[in-house]
Amino acid sequence: DREISNASFATAPPAPPEQHRRTTIEQDEEYQRRNSDSHHRHSTRSRSMLRYTHAFGGVSKRAALRQIIQIHKKEIIQRRTADTSDLSLLGSSGDVANRTFSIETEEDDNEPTERSTLMSSGDAKDLEVNPWQELKEMFTESKINILFVFIPLAYWSHAHGWSDGSVFILNFLAMVPLASMLGVFTEELAAHTNDVIGGLLNATFGNAVELVVAIQALLASDYRVVQASLIGSIFSNLLLVLGMCFFCGGMIHSEQEFIAQGAVASIALLAFNGLIMLLPNFLGEEGGTEDTNVELVVSRIGATLLVFMYAQLLWFQLKTHVHLFEGDDDVVALIPFSWALIGLVVITGLVTILSEWLVGSIDGFCEEFNLGRSFVGVIILPVVGNAVEHISAVSVAMKNKMDLALGIALGSSVQIGLFVLPLVVLIGACTGHEMSLKFPSFEVYLYLLAVIIVSLCLGNERSNWLEGSLLVCTYIIVGVGIYFEKEAPGAL
């Protein structure tokens, strides 16, 4: 039967040419359709990857914060546009699409009438708003700014000789909203400049609270508080903030994707920082009677390399690879340049004064509440400068924008490790203070292990709530270890 079938198949007449042509056409169409679907999926993925690559993962803290602020500004613009659109439609029925909307308010003769113009890149409308109104919204939009009421109490506690515990707590609470407004005025000032100047402003004032507190402690020769507060800020961003982002975002979305390129670069930079922090420990132990000199020389060389590395990072972000970090939205300003500059100077001055009182009350606070100075520096002080950024990072992670959350958490860690910490060491060298990078070995080992754990969690370019819980638990056990850390007698 098989031979008969083969013979019949061999002797069967060929199919009509039309059927061959129809089959060929159908096959070609199916092939083209599959290729088109594959190309569409590839191009869609490429566009998506390109869009997220602009944030370059978590390296550029400025890019992440700028995008978050721009989202808020666009909401303000859209709200103002909608309100003025209704007013304009009530007044006349002209062409609304090409009209400049304005908010008409009753003003006193002696009230400033300076106005700023906003442009939305996704909208062809101009909107004129009263800067006084926008300035008011800047101070009232965040609920955390209610802590401004503690500023006069902080002054009163210092001026009237209250207990160190009360002075510390009141100044601590008063500095939290100041740190928030410092970031707001920095971004407003940067909006009036180009990307290079804006990047330098963010590099200088992005972690200004940590820098000011560290400098005040340095001038008071309290080197232990300097070290503890700065490494504590890195622990806080690297473990607590990132862990809460993964956990809270994972409770809403089963898995969240992000670009690993920038995250890996951040981890590499932090590992380099950990290497430089580790070297003075071992070299100092082998230095005999000249331990201090060896520590200082190695620390200052290492600090110079860290600042040099951070300068290269800025050059990478702002010059050679600027296309990786610029967002899709144009930067807009809500208040005039002079207002932003004055606000930045005033807020920085207040932070400087309150931080001096805060640092001066640490010893009394530790004695009053029976806490170690290391615990206060590593766990408590980082809350001052990072509270608002922490909230912003978690909120954007819950909106499935994990790249922005990484930009805040990892970008802030890199900024402290590669700029603030070595800068304090170099300032100490210039002012005659023997500030070194010789941290307690226990804290350096914890730091390196934290970097390794975070790198393992970031390796698959995806996050979930379990990884977030792991990072938070790691932070908790680090805090427990710091709480029971034994300080050397008379250590600074």
N, C-alpha and C positions, 0 to 999 in steps of 0.2 A: 504493500500500500504506500509505503514511504517512497519507493522508487517511482510508482505511478504518479504520486503527487509532485515529485521533483520534475518528472518529465512534463507533466501538465503545466507546471509553472514555467518551465523553460520554453515550451512551445506556445504559451498564451500570447495573444496579440497585445501589443503595447497600448497603453491608455491614450485617449485622444490628447492632442497637443494642448487643448484648452484646459484639461484637467491637470496636466503637468504644470502649466503656467499658473493656474489657480492655486495649486498646492505650493508652488514656489513663492507666489505673492503672499499667501497666508503665512508661510514660514518666515518670509522677510519681515512681514508686519509684526509677527510675534517676537522676532529677534530684536526689531527696532523698539518695540514697546518695552521689552525687558531691559534693553540698554538705556532707554529713556528713563525708566523708573529707577534703575541703578544710578544713572547720572544725576537724577533729581535728588535722590537720597544723599549722594555724595556731595552735591553742591549745597544742599541744605545743611548738611553737617559741616561743610567747609565754612559756610557763612556763619553758622553758629559758633564754630571754633574761632573764627576770626573775630567775631564780636566779643567773645569772652577773653580772647588773647589780648585785647586792648588793656585789660586790667592786669595782665601778666601775673595771674594768680595772686599771691599775697605779698609781693615785694613792696609795691608802691602804696604806702599808707595814704599819701596825699590823694592819689587817684581814687581810692576807695571812698575816702571821706568826701571828696569833691562830688562824686556821683551821688552819694546819699544826700548831700546838701542841695545838689541841683534838682533832685527829685522833689524835695520839699519846696524849693523856690518855684518850680514849675507848677506845683499845686497852688501856691500863693498867686502866681500870675493868672492861672486859669480861673481861680476864684474871683480875683479882681476883674478879669475880663468879663466873666459871666455877670457880675454885679453891674458893671458899667454898661454892659450890653443891654441889660434890662432898662437902665435909665435912658439910654440913647434911643431905644425903640419907643419908649413912652414919649420922648420929645419929638421925634421925627421918624420918617419911614424911608430914609435914604439908604444908600448902599453900605450895609454894616460891615461887609468883609474888608473894605478898603478904608475904614475909618480909624482914626486914632482915638482911643477911648481915654477918658480922664475921669478922675474922681473929684467932684466939686465939693469942697468943704468950706464951712464958714470959718474964717480966720480973723483974729484980732489984728489991729493995726501994728502992734508991736511983736507979732508972732513971725518967726522966720518962714519965708515962703520958698526956700530952696527945695527943689524937686530933683528926683533922679529918674532916669528913663531906663526901662527894662525891655530887653528883646528876648523873645522865646524862639529858639531855633526851629521848633516844630510848628510855629504859628507866625503868620505874617502881620501880626498886630503889634503896635507899640502901646505900652501902658504907662501912664504917668501916675505916680503915687507919691504920697506925702512921706518923706523920710522919717518924720516924727512918728508916724503910725507904724512904719516898719521897725523902727528902733524899739518901740514899745512892744511889738510882737516878739522881737528877739528875746526880750527879758521875761515875757510872760508865757511863751509857747511851751516851755519845758516845765513840768511840774517840780523838777528837782531844784529849780531856781527859787522856790519858796524858802530855801535854806539861807537866802540873803539876810533874813531877819537875824541871823546869828552874828553878822559882822559887827554891829554896835555892841552886842553882848561880849564878843571876843575882845574888843577894845576895853570895855568896862572891866572885864575880869583881869586883864593885864595891868590896867592903870590903878586898880584898887587892891592889888595884891591878893587875889583869890588863890586857892590852892592850885598846885601844879596840875593836878588831875582835871580840875574844872577848866583851867586855861587851855590845856591840851585838847580836851573834848570840844570846847566852843570854837577854837581856832580850826580844828579839824573839820567840823561841820561847815564853818564859814568858807573854807577854801574849796569845797566841792563845787558849788555853783560858779565860783571864780574861774576854776579850771574849765568849766563848760563854756563860759563866755569868752575866755581867752581863745579857745578854738574857733568860736563863731567870728570874732573880730579878725583873727588871722586869715580866715577864708575870705571875709569881706574885703580885706586889704589886698589879698592876692588876686581877687577878681578884677581889680583896677590895674593890674600889672600883667606882664607876659608870663609864660610858663616858667622861664628860668628864675625870675625874681620871685614868683609865687612858690616855686619849689624851695628856694633858699629861705623864704619866710617860714614855710612849714618845717624845714629842717631846724630852724632856730627856735620857733615857738611851739612846734608840735608837741613836745614834751617839756614845756617850759616850767611847769610846776615841779616835776621831778628834778629838773636842773637847778631851780632856785633853792629848793629844800636841800639838795645835796651840797650846793655852794655854801649855804648858811651853816650846815653841819661841818663842812670843811674848814671854814673860817673859825669855827669854835673848836677846831682840832678834835672833833668827834668822828674819827675815821670809821669806826665800826658802824655808826648810823648811816654814813654815806654808803658803805658797801652793802649793808643789809637792805636799805631802801631801794637801791638800784637793782640788785639781783632779785629782790622781791617783786619789783615791777615786771621783770622778765618772767618770773614764775607765774605771776598773776595772768599776764597776757597769754603765755604759752600753754598753760594747763587749765586755769579756771575759765577764762573767756572763751578759748577755743573749745573746751569741753562743753560749756553751756551752749555754745552755738551748735555743736554737733547734736547735743541731747535735745534741746528745744526744737531745732529744725527737724530732727529725726522723729519726734513725737507727732509731727504734722505730716511730714513726707517720709515714706519708708526708706528711701535712699536719695541722697543729694550728690550731684556731680560737681566737680570743680576742675580747673586746670592745674596740673601738678607742677608745671614748669617753674612758676614763680615760687610755689611752696618749697620745692626742693632747693631753689636758690637761697631762700630765707634760712632753711635749716643748715645749709652749708656755711652761710655767714655766721650763724649762731655757734656752730661747731668750731669755726675758726676763733671766735671770741672765747669759747671755752678752753681752747688750747692755750691761748695767751694767758688766761687766768690760772691755768694749771702750772705753767712753767715756773713762776716765782716761788711756788711752794717747794718744789724739788730742788731748785737751784739755791734757795735760801738755806735749806737744811745742810747743804754741803759747803756753805760759805764760811764756816768757822766763826771767828769774831767779827767778820765783816758781813754778816747776814743782811743787815739793814741796807747797806750800800748795794749789795747784789740785787736785793729785791727792788730797790728804787730804780737802778739802772735798767734792769730787765723790764720792769713795769712801764717806765717812761718810753723805752724803745717800742714795747708792745702797744702802748697807747698811741704812739705816733703812727704805727702801722694800721691800727684800727681806724683812726681818723682818715688816713690816706685811703683805706679801703672804702670808707663811707663816702669820701669825695669822689672816688671812682664810680660808686653806685649812683650818686647824683648825676655825674656826667653821663652815665649810661642811660639814666631815666630821662634826663632833660636835653640831651644833645644827640648822642649817636643812635639811640634806639627809642626816640621820643614817640614813634608811631605805636609802640607797644603799650604806652601808658596814657595816651590822650583819649578822652571819652568822646562820645558822639554828640554831647550837648555843649553849646557855647557857655562859657562862664559868664554869669550875670551878677551884678551888684545891686543890693537893695538899699544901701545907704551911700552917701558921698565918701570920697577918699579921705578927706580931712576928718570926718566923723569916725571912720574905722581906725585911723591912726591914733586919734585921741583916746578912743576906747581901749585900744591895745596898750597904750602907754599907762593909762590909769589902772587898768586891771593888773598889768604886770607890777606896778608899784604896790598895789594892795596885796598881791601875792607875796611880794618880797617882805613886806612888813609882817604879815601874819605868819609867814614861814619862820621868821626870826623868833617870834614868840613861841611858835610851835616847837621848834628845836630846843629852845631854852627850857621848856617844861617837860621834856621827855624823861629825864632822870627822875623827877618827882612823880610823874605819872606812873613809871615802872615800880617805884617803891610803894606808891599808894595802892596800886592794884596787884602788886606782887607778880609782875610780868617781866620777862627777860627783855633786854634791849634788842636782842636779835629778833625775837618774835614781833616786837613792835615795828621794827624796821622792815622785816620781810613780809609780814602778813597785814599789818594795819595801815602803815603809811601809804602803800601803793593804791589804796582805795581813793585817796584824795585826788590824784591826777587822772585816774582811769575809770572812775565810776560812770561818767556819762558815755565815754567811748564803749564801755562794756555793754551798756544798755543798747546803744546803737547797733553794735555787732550782733547781739542776740536777736534784736528785732528784724534786721535784714536777713538773718539766717532763717527765721521763721517764715519769711516771705520767699524762701527758696532762692536767695541770692547769696550763695555760699562764697563766691569769689570775693564779694565785697566784705563779708565777715572775715575771710582770711586776710584781706588787705589791712584790716584794722588790727587784728590780733597779732599776726606775724610781723606786719610792717612796724607796729609800735615796738615789738621786741627787738627788731633789728635796729631801730632808731636809738633805743636806749643802750643796747650792747655795743654798737659801733660808733656812736656819737657822744651821748651824754656821759657814759662811764669813762671813756678815755679822755674826754674834754675836762672832766673834773680832776683827773690825775695830772694833766698838763697845767691846769690852773694852779694846782697845788705846787707844782715845780716852780712856777713863776712867782708864787707868793711865799715861798719858803716853808710850805707844809709838806711833810713827808707822807703823802698819800700814795699808796701802792696798790697793785692789783693782786696782792697776796691775800686771797680770801681764805677762810677756814676750809681745810680739805674736805670736811663733811659737806659743806654747801657746794663746793665745786663738783664733787662726785654726784650729788643730787641734780645739779644743773645739767651735767653731761648725760645722765640717765634720762632726765626729762626730755632732752633733745632727741635721744634715741627713740623713746616711746612715741613722741609726736611724729617723728619721721616714719615710723612703722605704720602709724594710723593714716598718714597722708600718702602712702605708697601706691594705693590702688585707685586714686583719683575719685573715691567715693566715700561718703560718710554716712553713719547711722547713729541712732541713739545709744547703742551699746558702746561704741567707741567714745562717745561723749561722756558716758558714765565712767568709763575707764580713766579718762583724763581728769575728771573732777575728783575721783577717788584718789588718784595720784597726787593731786594738789592737797587733798585733805591729809594724807599720810605725810607729805612733806611738811605741812603745817604742824602736825603732831611732833615730828622729829625736831623741828626748829624750836617748838615750845619747850622741849626737854633738853635742848642743846646746852651744854655746860660752857660757860664763858670763862676764859682765863682771868684770874684775879688781876684787877687793874687794867684789863684790856680796854682799848679805845674802840 
